[in-house]
Amino acid sequence: MKKTTLDPHRTPLIHVFTERNSKINLSAIRTQEAVYQKHILDALEIKQCFDLHEYDWKKACDIGTGGWFPLLPLAIEFPDIQRTGIDGRRKKIDAINDMTKTLWLKNCRWIHSRSEDHNTKYDLVTARAVAFADTLLPRIDEILKPWGVCILYKLFTSKEDRLIKKFGRKIIKTHAYTLHDDAVERMIYILKK
């Protein structure tokens, strides 16, 4: 397993997030330890199953990024990939933009838009808890390059599994896991067109 480099007691990401979250509802998760366990470790779980350096990605996009995750932990962990966050809620994009400046992250930008209205193409697209696959995958297709990879963070349900297979995506890998104190099974789907 690949070790996560973000430390819950030394990362400014947690402090900045909890401070902003107290003013603008970005997440129902409020404590620093819970943010670390349920957001940051969840975002970085991809390192347990897939090498993000396996491909020569230059541009990545996170759709429905209003809660920051997985984009910000991945931006910190993999600073060589330029990341764009897209969300349709202006107040969340403004808050995230402000937090990115506070954290001095140079590899992130934020766009107030719906993914279907965005026309840039990306090598990698991530989405965490955004929509069911039948709604999400057509949106991702619009912004994913033909050889691109899509990473979906989902709660595991047989419905999601069926929807992903129905859309005919090549499943590179799946990774089942649970969070620290949660019995709910989660799944990371790594897909190609």
Contacts in CASP RR format, 6 or more apart in sequence:
PFRMAT RR
TARGET T0000
AUTHOR 0000-0000-0000
METHOD contacts of the structure
MODEL  1
MKKTTLDPHRTPLIHVFTERNSKINLSAIRTQEAVYQKHILDALEIKQCF
DLHEYDWKKACDIGTGGWFPLLPLAIEFPDIQRTGIDGRRKKIDAINDMT
KTLWLKNCRWIHSRSEDHNTKYDLVTARAVAFADTLLPRIDEILKPWGVC
ILYKLFTSKEDRLIKKFGRKIIKTHAYTLHDDAVERMIYILKK
1 47 0 8 1.000
1 48 0 8 1.000
2 47 0 8 1.000
2 48 0 8 1.000
4 40 0 8 1.000
4 41 0 8 1.000
4 44 0 8 1.000
4 47 0 8 1.000
4 77 0 8 1.000
5 77 0 8 1.000
6 13 0 8 1.000
6 36 0 8 1.000
6 40 0 8 1.000
6 44 0 8 1.000
6 73 0 8 1.000
6 76 0 8 1.000
6 77 0 8 1.000
8 14 0 8 1.000
8 32 0 8 1.000
8 33 0 8 1.000
8 36 0 8 1.000
8 37 0 8 1.000
8 40 0 8 1.000
11 36 0 8 1.000
11 40 0 8 1.000
11 76 0 8 1.000
12 102 0 8 1.000
12 103 0 8 1.000
13 40 0 8 1.000
13 72 0 8 1.000
13 73 0 8 1.000
13 76 0 8 1.000
13 103 0 8 1.000
14 32 0 8 1.000
14 35 0 8 1.000
14 36 0 8 1.000
14 40 0 8 1.000
15 32 0 8 1.000
16 99 0 8 1.000
16 102 0 8 1.000
16 103 0 8 1.000
17 26 0 8 1.000
17 27 0 8 1.000
17 35 0 8 1.000
17 39 0 8 1.000
17 68 0 8 1.000
17 72 0 8 1.000
17 99 0 8 1.000
18 30 0 8 1.000
18 31 0 8 1.000
18 32 0 8 1.000
18 35 0 8 1.000
20 26 0 8 1.000
20 95 0 8 1.000
20 98 0 8 1.000
20 99 0 8 1.000
21 27 0 8 1.000
21 29 0 8 1.000
21 30 0 8 1.000
21 35 0 8 1.000
22 30 0 8 1.000
23 95 0 8 1.000
24 91 0 8 1.000
24 92 0 8 1.000
24 95 0 8 1.000
26 66 0 8 1.000
26 67 0 8 1.000
26 68 0 8 1.000
26 92 0 8 1.000
26 95 0 8 1.000
27 35 0 8 1.000
27 39 0 8 1.000
27 67 0 8 1.000
27 68 0 8 1.000
29 35 0 8 1.000
29 38 0 8 1.000
29 39 0 8 1.000
37 179 0 8 1.000
37 180 0 8 1.000
37 181 0 8 1.000
38 179 0 8 1.000
38 180 0 8 1.000
38 182 0 8 1.000
39 68 0 8 1.000
39 69 0 8 1.000
39 73 0 8 1.000
40 69 0 8 1.000
40 73 0 8 1.000
41 179 0 8 1.000
41 180 0 8 1.000
42 69 0 8 1.000
42 70 0 8 1.000
42 128 0 8 1.000
42 153 0 8 1.000
42 179 0 8 1.000
42 186 0 8 1.000
43 69 0 8 1.000
43 70 0 8 1.000
43 71 0 8 1.000
43 72 0 8 1.000
43 73 0 8 1.000
43 74 0 8 1.000
43 128 0 8 1.000
43 153 0 8 1.000
44 70 0 8 1.000
44 73 0 8 1.000
44 74 0 8 1.000
44 77 0 8 1.000
45 153 0 8 1.000
45 175 0 8 1.000
45 177 0 8 1.000
45 186 0 8 1.000
45 188 0 8 1.000
46 52 0 8 1.000
46 70 0 8 1.000
46 74 0 8 1.000
46 151 0 8 1.000
46 175 0 8 1.000
46 188 0 8 1.000
47 77 0 8 1.000
48 175 0 8 1.000
48 177 0 8 1.000
49 173 0 8 1.000
49 175 0 8 1.000
49 188 0 8 1.000
49 190 0 8 1.000
50 151 0 8 1.000
50 172 0 8 1.000
50 173 0 8 1.000
50 175 0 8 1.000
50 188 0 8 1.000
50 190 0 8 1.000
52 74 0 8 1.000
52 78 0 8 1.000
52 81 0 8 1.000
52 124 0 8 1.000
53 78 0 8 1.000
55 123 0 8 1.000
55 124 0 8 1.000
55 148 0 8 1.000
55 149 0 8 1.000
56 123 0 8 1.000
57 81 0 8 1.000
57 123 0 8 1.000
57 124 0 8 1.000
57 149 0 8 1.000
58 81 0 8 1.000
58 82 0 8 1.000
58 123 0 8 1.000
59 81 0 8 1.000
59 82 0 8 1.000
59 83 0 8 1.000
59 84 0 8 1.000
59 120 0 8 1.000
59 122 0 8 1.000
59 123 0 8 1.000
59 124 0 8 1.000
60 74 0 8 1.000
60 81 0 8 1.000
60 82 0 8 1.000
60 83 0 8 1.000
60 84 0 8 1.000
60 122 0 8 1.000
60 123 0 8 1.000
60 124 0 8 1.000
60 125 0 8 1.000
60 126 0 8 1.000
61 83 0 8 1.000
61 84 0 8 1.000
61 85 0 8 1.000
61 86 0 8 1.000
61 120 0 8 1.000
61 122 0 8 1.000
61 124 0 8 1.000
61 125 0 8 1.000
61 126 0 8 1.000
61 143 0 8 1.000
62 70 0 8 1.000
62 71 0 8 1.000
62 74 0 8 1.000
62 83 0 8 1.000
62 84 0 8 1.000
62 85 0 8 1.000
62 86 0 8 1.000
62 125 0 8 1.000
62 126 0 8 1.000
62 127 0 8 1.000
62 128 0 8 1.000
63 85 0 8 1.000
63 86 0 8 1.000
63 87 0 8 1.000
63 115 0 8 1.000
63 125 0 8 1.000
63 126 0 8 1.000
63 127 0 8 1.000
63 130 0 8 1.000
63 136 0 8 1.000
63 139 0 8 1.000
63 140 0 8 1.000
63 143 0 8 1.000
64 85 0 8 1.000
64 86 0 8 1.000
64 87 0 8 1.000
64 88 0 8 1.000
64 115 0 8 1.000
64 127 0 8 1.000
64 130 0 8 1.000
65 71 0 8 1.000
65 85 0 8 1.000
65 86 0 8 1.000
65 87 0 8 1.000
65 96 0 8 1.000
65 110 0 8 1.000
66 87 0 8 1.000
66 89 0 8 1.000
66 92 0 8 1.000
66 93 0 8 1.000
66 96 0 8 1.000
67 87 0 8 1.000
67 92 0 8 1.000
67 96 0 8 1.000
68 96 0 8 1.000
68 99 0 8 1.000
69 128 0 8 1.000
70 126 0 8 1.000
70 128 0 8 1.000
70 153 0 8 1.000
71 83 0 8 1.000
71 85 0 8 1.000
71 108 0 8 1.000
71 126 0 8 1.000
72 96 0 8 1.000
72 99 0 8 1.000
72 100 0 8 1.000
72 103 0 8 1.000
72 105 0 8 1.000
72 108 0 8 1.000
74 81 0 8 1.000
74 83 0 8 1.000
74 126 0 8 1.000
75 81 0 8 1.000
75 83 0 8 1.000
75 105 0 8 1.000
75 107 0 8 1.000
75 108 0 8 1.000
76 103 0 8 1.000
76 105 0 8 1.000
79 106 0 8 1.000
79 107 0 8 1.000
80 107 0 8 1.000
81 107 0 8 1.000
81 124 0 8 1.000
82 107 0 8 1.000
82 109 0 8 1.000
83 107 0 8 1.000
83 108 0 8 1.000
83 109 0 8 1.000
84 108 0 8 1.000
84 109 0 8 1.000
84 110 0 8 1.000
84 111 0 8 1.000
84 120 0 8 1.000
84 122 0 8 1.000
85 96 0 8 1.000
85 108 0 8 1.000
85 109 0 8 1.000
85 110 0 8 1.000
85 111 0 8 1.000
86 110 0 8 1.000
86 111 0 8 1.000
86 113 0 8 1.000
86 114 0 8 1.000
86 115 0 8 1.000
86 118 0 8 1.000
87 93 0 8 1.000
87 96 0 8 1.000
87 110 0 8 1.000
87 111 0 8 1.000
87 112 0 8 1.000
87 113 0 8 1.000
88 112 0 8 1.000
88 113 0 8 1.000
88 114 0 8 1.000
89 112 0 8 1.000
90 112 0 8 1.000
93 110 0 8 1.000
93 111 0 8 1.000
93 112 0 8 1.000
96 110 0 8 1.000
97 110 0 8 1.000
100 108 0 8 1.000
100 110 0 8 1.000
111 118 0 8 1.000
115 139 0 8 1.000
115 140 0 8 1.000
115 142 0 8 1.000
115 143 0 8 1.000
116 139 0 8 1.000
116 142 0 8 1.000
118 142 0 8 1.000
118 143 0 8 1.000
119 142 0 8 1.000
119 143 0 8 1.000
120 143 0 8 1.000
121 143 0 8 1.000
121 144 0 8 1.000
121 145 0 8 1.000
122 143 0 8 1.000
122 144 0 8 1.000
122 145 0 8 1.000
122 148 0 8 1.000
123 145 0 8 1.000
123 147 0 8 1.000
123 148 0 8 1.000
123 149 0 8 1.000
124 148 0 8 1.000
124 149 0 8 1.000
124 150 0 8 1.000
124 151 0 8 1.000
125 140 0 8 1.000
125 143 0 8 1.000
125 144 0 8 1.000
125 148 0 8 1.000
125 149 0 8 1.000
125 150 0 8 1.000
125 151 0 8 1.000
126 150 0 8 1.000
126 151 0 8 1.000
126 152 0 8 1.000
126 153 0 8 1.000
127 136 0 8 1.000
127 140 0 8 1.000
127 150 0 8 1.000
127 151 0 8 1.000
127 152 0 8 1.000
127 153 0 8 1.000
128 152 0 8 1.000
128 153 0 8 1.000
129 153 0 8 1.000
129 154 0 8 1.000
129 155 0 8 1.000
130 136 0 8 1.000
131 139 0 8 1.000
132 159 0 8 1.000
132 160 0 8 1.000
132 163 0 8 1.000
133 152 0 8 1.000
133 154 0 8 1.000
133 160 0 8 1.000
133 163 0 8 1.000
133 164 0 8 1.000
133 167 0 8 1.000
134 163 0 8 1.000
134 166 0 8 1.000
134 167 0 8 1.000
136 152 0 8 1.000
137 150 0 8 1.000
137 163 0 8 1.000
137 164 0 8 1.000
137 167 0 8 1.000
137 169 0 8 1.000
140 150 0 8 1.000
141 193 0 8 1.000
144 150 0 8 1.000
144 193 0 8 1.000
146 193 0 8 1.000
147 192 0 8 1.000
147 193 0 8 1.000
148 192 0 8 1.000
148 193 0 8 1.000
149 172 0 8 1.000
149 190 0 8 1.000
149 191 0 8 1.000
149 192 0 8 1.000
150 169 0 8 1.000
150 189 0 8 1.000
150 190 0 8 1.000
150 191 0 8 1.000
150 192 0 8 1.000
151 188 0 8 1.000
151 189 0 8 1.000
151 190 0 8 1.000
151 191 0 8 1.000
152 164 0 8 1.000
152 188 0 8 1.000
152 189 0 8 1.000
152 191 0 8 1.000
153 186 0 8 1.000
153 188 0 8 1.000
154 160 0 8 1.000
154 186 0 8 1.000
154 187 0 8 1.000
154 188 0 8 1.000
154 189 0 8 1.000
155 184 0 8 1.000
155 185 0 8 1.000
155 186 0 8 1.000
155 187 0 8 1.000
156 176 0 8 1.000
156 185 0 8 1.000
156 186 0 8 1.000
156 187 0 8 1.000
160 187 0 8 1.000
161 187 0 8 1.000
164 171 0 8 1.000
164 189 0 8 1.000
164 191 0 8 1.000
165 171 0 8 1.000
169 191 0 8 1.000
169 192 0 8 1.000
169 193 0 8 1.000
170 191 0 8 1.000
170 192 0 8 1.000
170 193 0 8 1.000
171 189 0 8 1.000
171 190 0 8 1.000
171 191 0 8 1.000
172 190 0 8 1.000
172 191 0 8 1.000
172 192 0 8 1.000
173 188 0 8 1.000
173 190 0 8 1.000
174 187 0 8 1.000
174 188 0 8 1.000
174 189 0 8 1.000
174 190 0 8 1.000
175 187 0 8 1.000
175 188 0 8 1.000
175 190 0 8 1.000
176 185 0 8 1.000
176 186 0 8 1.000
176 187 0 8 1.000
177 185 0 8 1.000
177 186 0 8 1.000
177 187 0 8 1.000
177 188 0 8 1.000
178 184 0 8 1.000
178 185 0 8 1.000
178 186 0 8 1.000
179 186 0 8 1.000
END
